[in-house]
Amino acid sequence: MNMRKFTIAGFASFYHSFLRFRRDLDSGYAMKFTYSLYAMINEIYLLKNPGACIIEYNEYDFSEALQKSKAKPYRTEVQLFRAMEAVAHYYKMPIIKSLSVDCARTYMDLSFMMEGIEGRFYNMFDMEIYDKRTVYNLCSKSLKARRDEPGLCLLQDWLDISTA
């Protein structure tokens, strides 16, 4: 997976989805958390690629860019979960020992949120989010969802609609 695929548009989709599916969180917290994920990815990228030159937004400019973006939220909570997995993947790299305390805290918050989504999904559908009966395997592990990804959570529901 290419770390450079984490674009502002991808983070904007993540942010808008975060607000859509996590209604218990206010927009200020959602923005700060999304920026923390962005900063964590940049820190990991720079540790993995010493001497690389990347454009890094400060929190204010990042917030402005997300709010101006025309990126749409994900259609399902499964897509949000897969996006979270994409970000979490980079935290698990061998360079982890070199990361800042802020990155560790951000990853821990991300892990708790992922567990919350898994729990809500299980309570709603009586199955794990990554069960073969869900659309989990049809959704990309990325911040940017593909256009052809299902707009429903359960595979059978999606198949029923797509064949109708």
N, C-alpha and C positions, 0 to 999 in steps of 0.2 A: 504494500500500500504506500502510495506516494504522499509524503507529508505536505508537499506543496499544493495538494488538492484542497487544503483547508483555506478556502477563499473567504472574503468578506461576505459574498452572497451566501456561502454555506453557513457561516456563523449567523447571518441574518435569518435564514430559514430556521436554524436551531433556536434562536432567540424568540422568534414569533411562535414557534411550536411549543416552546417552553411555557410561554404565556397561555397558549391555547389549552394545553393538556395539564398544566399545573396551576390551576386557578387559585390555589391557596397561597401562591406567591405573588408579591407585588412586582410591578415592572422594574422598579429600581433595583431590587434584589436580582431579578432575572438578568438585567443588563450587567450588573457587577459580576455575577457568576459567569456569564458568557464571556466577559472580558477576561476573567481569571483563566478560563479554559484557553482562550486565545493566547494569553501571556505564557501559559504552561506549554502549549504547543511550540511557541517561538523559542522558549528556553530549551526545550528538548531538541528542536531542530538545530539550534546553534551549538549545543553540546555535541551533537552527532556530526555536525559539519563545521568544525572550527574554521574560522576565517571567512565563513560565508557572509554575504552582505544581503540582508533582507530589509524590506520596509516594515517598520514596526509602528503601529499607531499608539498614541497615548490613549488613556481611557476616554477622554472627552472626544477626540477625533474618531475613535472606534464607535462610540455611542452615536455620533452624528452620522457616520457611514451606515450603520445598521438601520437607523431610523429613516434614512433617505433611500435605502435599498428597496427595490420592488420585489425582492424575493418573497415567495409565499411560504406559509407554514406547511409542515408535513400534513398529510391527510390522516395518518393514523398514529397512535401511540407506539405501534411497533416500529415505525420509521424513526420516531424520536429515540427509542431504545437503541436501535441500530446505530444512530448517529452518536449516541453516548458511548457505545462500544468502540466506535472508530476512534474517538478521542482517548478513551481509556487504554486502548491498545498501545499507544505510544508511551504511556506512563510505565508500562511493564517492561520496557527495554532495559538492557544491561546497564545503561548509564544512570539508572535511578539513584544511585548513591551520591551522584553529583548535583542532584536537583535541590532547589531551595525549599525551605519550610513552607512557603506559600504554595508551591506546587504540590507538596504532600497534602496540605490541607484541602486544596482544590480537588485533588484526586479522591480524598476521603469523602468529601461532600458529594462528588459525582457518584461514587460507589453507593452511598446511602440513597441517593435519588433513584439510581437504577434498581436497587432493592425495593424501593417503594413502588416503582412502576411494575416490577415483577409481581409484587404482592397484590396490587390493585387488579392487574390483569388476571391473576389466578382467581381472585374473588369474583370477578365479573364473568369469566368464561370457564372456570373450573378446570383449567389446564395451564401449564407453564407457557410463557410467552414464546419460547423457542421450540414448542411441541410441533411435530410434523403436520398437525392439523391447522396450524396458524400460517400466516403469510410471511413469517420470519425469514425463511430461506429465499423468498422472492424479493426481499428488500435489501438494498445495498448497505454495506457497512461503511457509510460515508455521511458527511454533513450535507451533501447535495443529493437529494432523492432523484432517481430517474423518473422520467415522465410515465413509463410503463408500469410503475409499481402499483400494486393494488391499493384501492381506497377503503378497503375493509380489513378487519383483523383476522377473520377466520377464512381459511382456504376454501371451504365448501361454499360459504356465502359469496365469495368472489367468483368462484367457478359458476355458480348458479346465475349470477348477474351477467357474466361475460359470455355465457352460452345462450342466454335468453334472446 
